[in-house]
Amino acid sequence: MSFLNAAINKVEDGFLREQLQDRVDIVEHKIKFMDKVPVAVLDTDNLQNTILNHVLDTAGGFIEQDLKKARVIIYQEQHTSILALMGVVPALLEREWPAVEYNRLYLIDELKGDQHNPEFLVALLEDVAEILYPGYFVFGNEGQRWMSFGV
């Protein structure tokens, strides 16, 4: 049982619990036979940021320490907005990174939810799944909680 299922099972409202589980099941079903995506999640010092580690596996990704092997790079820094990240990130990028070459760079807004709240976690899962598998998922939060960033 994933950490998400454990969190969802604690929800007392049966309808909400079923709704959240359905949303997780949709993501898991769609990515079941897809290759996992190597992802680097970085902060504004280009250091590994572990804040998304708990949802990456369920969303179909895995942490790649070597930026020359990461197909997707996500920048996220707590207490830093997407707008602020837009001003900082370009100077941090290296052309030889595949994620830069193929424009698979993303910015996630500061996470303002409770990291233990099932509703927040499921929404974060959907955002990360949409980032990792563009075209397979459209949850409608691009531009609000996260954005694609091209250079």
QUIWO-V125283 format. One record per residue. PHI is phi in degrees with one decimal (none if undefined). Layout:
# QUIWO-V125283
PHI
PHI
This chain:
# QUIWO-V125283
none
-76.2
-61.7
-66.4
-61.3
-62.4
-66.6
-64.9
-64.1
-83.7
-69.7
-77.6
-71.0
-60.2
-65.1
-63.4
-59.0
-65.4
-63.0
-64.5
-63.9
-61.7
-64.4
-65.8
-61.1
-61.1
-62.1
-61.5
-66.7
-65.8
-96.9
-50.0
-108.0
-92.9
-68.3
-68.4
-98.3
-73.8
-127.4
-113.6
-109.6
-121.5
-101.4
-77.9
-107.3
59.7
-101.6
-58.2
-111.2
-91.2
-63.0
-100.0
-52.8
-68.1
-104.3
-58.1
-63.2
-65.2
-82.1
100.6
-120.7
-143.8
-69.7
-114.8
-72.6
-85.2
-65.1
-80.3
-114.5
-74.2
-84.1
-133.7
-122.0
-115.9
-100.4
-149.7
-139.4
-61.7
66.0
-132.2
-78.2
-58.9
-58.8
-65.7
-61.4
-59.3
-80.8
-99.4
-60.0
-53.6
-72.6
-90.4
-85.3
-117.6
-58.8
-77.5
-72.9
-56.6
-63.1
-73.5
-58.1
-102.8
51.4
-110.7
-109.3
-138.8
-117.5
-113.5
-62.0
-55.8
-82.7
-98.0
-99.6
-78.7
-64.8
-112.3
-80.4
-57.7
-63.8
-62.8
-64.3
-67.6
-62.8
-65.5
-57.5
-62.6
-61.0
-66.8
-62.3
-65.9
-66.6
-72.7
-127.3
-62.0
94.5
-90.7
-129.1
-140.4
-100.2
85.6
-103.8
-64.4
93.1
-106.6
-105.2
-155.3
-153.0
-77.1
-131.5
-101.7
-122.0
